[in-house]
């Protein structure tokens, strides 16, 4: 993973609405068989306007932080746990561990 990609993922996680979306999706993201949550359900749970949610989900999907899967007429979303872990690992290895060498 490149530093620029890590910055994009961390910037997404650092936005309050996007962090709330990730927290909402997290319980549905561990099991591969779990379809995740539909956008309407996410909006309802977070009290977020559909247009606002759509904007954030689109950006998070583009950055690879959220995965989407069509289920009938609805699109369900889940956190891309590997992408998030890869970004955090980059920070640990390149910042935290490098800082211990001084």
N, C-alpha and C positions, 0 to 999 in steps of 0.2 A: 504494500500500500504506500502510496506517495504522500508526502506531507500535505499537499494541497487537498487531497481527498479527505485526510484526517481533519483538516481545518473545516471543511464543509460539513462533515458529520458532526463534529463538536459544536459548530455554530448552530446547527439544527437542534441538537440536544439542549443547547443553552437558551433557546427561546421558550418562554413560559408555556405558551399554548402547545408547542411541539413536545415539550417534556410531559405535559399533562396527557397528550395523546399516547405517547409511549407508555406511560404508567397505566393508562386505561387498557392498552392492548397487551401488555406484558403477560397477564394470566392466560391469555389465549394464544400465546406465541411459543410455548414450550413443546407442545405436542404436535407432531407433523400431521396428525389426523384431524386436529381442531381447525375448522375453517376460518377462525378469527372472528372479527366483528364487522358488521355492515356499517357503512358510513353513517346512516341514519341513527343507528344505535349509539355510535360514538358521540355524535352531536347531541343526542338526548342526554346521555350520561354526563357529558361535560358542560351542557348548557351553552353550546357554541352554535353560532349561526351556520347553516349548511354551506354558505359561500365561503366563510372563513375557514371552516374545516376542510373544504375541498381544496382551497389554496394551499394549506399546510400539507395535506396528504399528497398532493401532486408534487410538491417540492421534496418531501421526504422520500417519496417513491423514486423520483429522479436521482436522488443522492444514494439510493440503495439502502436506506435506513428502514423502510417499510416495504413489505411485499404485498401484492394484491392478487386476489383470486376471485374469479367470477363464480357465483353460485346462483344459478337461475337468472333472475333479473337484477340481482344485487352484486356489488363488489365488496368482498370481505378483505379486511386488512389485518396484518400481523407484523410484529417487529422482526426485522432481520437480525436475529441474535448474533449470527456469525459476523456480520458487518460491524455491529456495535462492538463486539469483543475485539475484533481486529483493530479497530480504531483505538480502543483503550490500551491494547497491548503495545501499539506503536508509541503511545505516550509513556507508558511504563518503561519500555526498553530505551527509548531515545531521550527521555527527560529524567525520569526518576532514577534509573540505573546509571545513566551517564553522570548524573549529579553526585552519585556516591563515590565516583572515582577521584574526586578532587581532594 
